[in-house]
Amino acid sequence: MNRGRIEAFTDAVLAIILTIMILEFKVPESFQLSAMLAQLPYLISYAIGYLFIGTAWYNHHYMFTQTRHITRDIYWTNNFWMFTTSFLPVATAWVGRGINKQGPEIFYFIVYSAWSFAYVELSRSLIKANEASGHPEVATNIKRMNIYRYLTNWKLVLIQTIVMVIILMYLPALQMVVVVMQIVLVGMRFNEDSDRLDG
């Protein structure tokens, strides 16, 4: 299976997701600058979603640039990962309308959790394929990724889930702060060789 075709398809889907997210932004009827204040919760939610997808794309690109063998399993787990990502515009828009409401924040948490599970499954598919095709160094590099190590550490994931449930019960808006912290402290800590990849 051609790696370039999968990467191009993924790039197109992520670009569409980002486009849908900004299209959810409503232009104020008023021409007063203060009218933008009503859109501030959505702008915050959109900025977090954009950072989320941008970071995810970078990590995805890193894994696929190194990968030497694409299998049917990788194709379908990549589709599953994109499927979970495609819910982000809905979650972002709903949180933007009710940034401190439980319903939207719980839905965002469900999307975030499904995305995390899909990302781990995609990473494992890539690891398995590269090990089977005689490229253990690629599998090792994917295993070394900070985001992979974090999401496969069941103790950290359990603690995070408990913390998020408590946050969602008492101060739902704080979830978005936690998401930003995870993106910056986990997702954006790339492998040292990520700036030296060809492909």
N, C-alpha and C positions, 0 to 999 in steps of 0.2 A: 504494500500500500504506500502511496506517495506521501511523504511527510509534508511537502510543500502545499499540497492540496488541503490537508487538514489544518495547517497553520493559516492559510488564506481564508478558509471557511470560518475558522475561529475568530480571526481578526475582523471579518465582516460582521459576524454576529455581535461581537463586543462593541463595534462601532455603532450598530443599530441600537443596542441597549443604551449606550450613552446618549444617542440622539433622542430616544424616547424619553429619557430622564429629563433632558432640558426642555422638551416640548410640553412636559407637565407644568412647567413654570408659567404662571398666568401673568400676563401684562396688565398692570393696574389701569383702571378706567381714568383715574385722575392723573394730571400732569405734575402734581406736587411730589417732590422727592420723598416726603414723609409717607406717601402711599406705598412705598416699597417696604415699609416696616411690617405691614401685614404679611408680606411674603418672606420675611426673615426666617421663620422656622423651616420653610421649604428650601431656602437657599443653604441653610446649615446642613439639612438632610442631603441635599444634592451634592454639596461639597464633599461630604463624607462618602457618599456613594461613588463619586468620581474618583476619589483617592483609593477607595476599595478596589474598583475595577482596574485602575491604572497599576496598582501594586500587583494585583492578581495576574494581569496580562504580562508584566515583567517576569514574574516567577514562571508563568506558563511558557513564555518564550525561552527562558533559560533551560527548562527541562527539554523542550522539543528541539532546541538547537543542538543539544548534546546527544540526543537520542539517535541511534543508528539503525533501529529496526522498529517499524510500525506494524502492529497486529490489528486484527479485527477487534480484540478486546480493548485496545487503546482507543480505537475509533469510537466504540460505544460508550466507554467511560468518559471520553472527552465530550461526547454529546450529552451525557447525563450531567456533567459539570456545567456545560453551557445552559442546559435546561434550568438548573437551579439558579444560575446567574441571571437568567431572563426574568426571574421574579423580583429582582432588585428594584426596577423602576416602580412597580406597584407598591412595594414595601416603602420605598423612599417617598413616594407621593403621599401615602397614607400617614406616615410618620410626620411629614411636613404639615399636614392638616391637624394633627393631634400629637404634638411632640412629647407631651407628658401624659398621654392617655394609654391605658393598659392594652387595649385591643391592638392598635397599630404597632406598639412596641413589642408585644408578644409575637405578632406576625413577623416582624423584622427579625426577632430572635430565631423563629422557626426557619426562616429563609437562610439566615446566617449559619445555623446549625446544619441544614441540609447542604449548603454550599461547602462547608468544612468537610463533611462526610464525603461528598463527591470529589473534592480536591484530593483527599487522602486516597480514595479508590483510584483516581487517575494516576497519582504518583506511584502507587503500588503496581499498577499495570505497566507503567514505563520501566520501573525497576525490574520487574519480572521479565519483560521482553528483552531488556538489555543484558541481563544476566544470562538468559537462554541463548542469545545470539553471540555470546563471546565478548561482551563489552562491560565487564564488571566495574571498570573505572567510572563509567557513566552512572551505573546504579549507585555506586558509592557517593558520587557527587550529589545525586538527588536525595539520598538518605541524609547527607550532611546539611541540606537546606534547613534553615532555622524554622521556617513555617512547617515543614514536614515533621521535624523533631518535636515541635510543640504540639501539633495536632495528633500525633501518635503517642503522646505521653498521657495515658489514661488518667493518671493522678491529677495532672494539671487540668485536663478537660473536665474531670469531675468537679474539682474545686471551682473552675470557671462557671460551670453550669449551676452549681449551688449559689454562688455569688450573684449570677444573673437572675435567678429565680427570686432571690431576696430583693434585688434592685427593682425588678418588674412589679413586685408586690407593693413596694413602698415609695419608690421614686423612679418611675419608668424612664424619664428623660435621661437619667444618668447612664443608661445603656449605651447611648450614642457616644458618650465620653469614653466608656470602656472600649467600644469598637475602635475609636480613633487610636487609643493607646495600643491596642493589639496590632493595628495596621502599622503604626510607627515603630513599636518595639519588637514586633515579631516579623510581620510581613515584609517590612522594608529593610530588614537586615539580610542582605543578599550575600551569597558566596563570593569570596574574593576574586574569583576568576570570571565573574559575570560581565565585567567590562571588556574582557578579552576574547569573547566568543566570536567565531566566524559562522555566518549562516543566517 
